[in-house]
Amino acid sequence: MNEADEVTAFWTGLDLPGIIDVHTHFMPEPVMRKVWAYFDSAGPLIGREWPITYREDEQVRLKTLREFGVRAFTALVYPHKPEMAAWLNEWTAEFAARTPDCLHTATFFPEPGAADYVRAALAAGARVFKVHVQVGAFDPRDPLLDEVWKVLNDSGVPVLVHCGSGPAPGEFTGPGPMAEVLRRFPRLRLIIAHMGTPEFTEFLDLAERYPNVWFDTTMVWTDFAEAGAPFPDAERGRLVDFGDRIMFGSDFPNIPYTYRHALHGLERLELGDSWLRGVCYDNAARLFELA
């Protein structure tokens, strides 16, 4: 049985129509190549050997996801410097227009005019924003983002944010800065990438205080992640408590193992089929109002 058949057997066994993957990366090809080169170098934000399993051209990667039965996915982009986000948003809008199963994705950076291009992205149909505090090396409390957070707070459009300190801490990673943002903008719909690795407990605490805080499972519970930042057994019960706010994410294509293994990591939690159905499809379908 090939991998596509194995993944299909997983979701058909749960009586699902497929998988919704909220954490996948599609970028302008030169940007993707630079990202892969950084992973190949095991740079300081990576800190370990990290082979790219699905290093293929864009159309091959799309075909792979569709063969897996992924019904909706994202094109997560993130700037690492000023005057990059608006250009990335133009690309993701064009990508979403020619890729109907991709949720129209956008991004932003603390810079003058950020609120203007965020409003433009929303007007163009953006359904999710990506922020990478670690790579961007910026403080989410930066006053240049005040109007951005206000616009997103009012719009209800989710923001998928990598703000945990894994795989390597940054100056502004960890729960503290985002907790202050939420204190000011409590209706923000935040999706905490990687379950907040490695500050799992602290981000779950944040979700207790703010009902619009969600999570994605990206990389968590895989052998690769467990070797460096294992999820604490003491928090397993809270995965059930927040089961309606956890969504599957893979980090495809930039993962050092197979897609099937990411799903196996969820299975071996032994939290039941109902939990798996919510995580792998139903929760994201509800959040993004998908059929």
Secondary structure, DSSP 8 states (H G I E B T S, - for coil): --HHHHHHHHHHHTT-S-EE-S-B----HHHHHHHHHHHHTT-TTT-S----TT---HHHHHHHHHHHTEEEEE-----SSTT-HHHHHHHHHHHHHH-TTEE-EEE--SSTTHHHHHHHHHHTT--EEEEEHHHHT--TT-GGGHHHHHHHHHH---EEEE-S--SS--TT-SHHHHHHHHHH-TT--EEEGGGGTT-HHHHHHHHHH-TTEEEE-TTTTSHHHHHHS---GGGHHHHHHTGGGEE----BTS-SS-HHHHHHHHHTT---HHHHHIIIIIHHHHHTT--
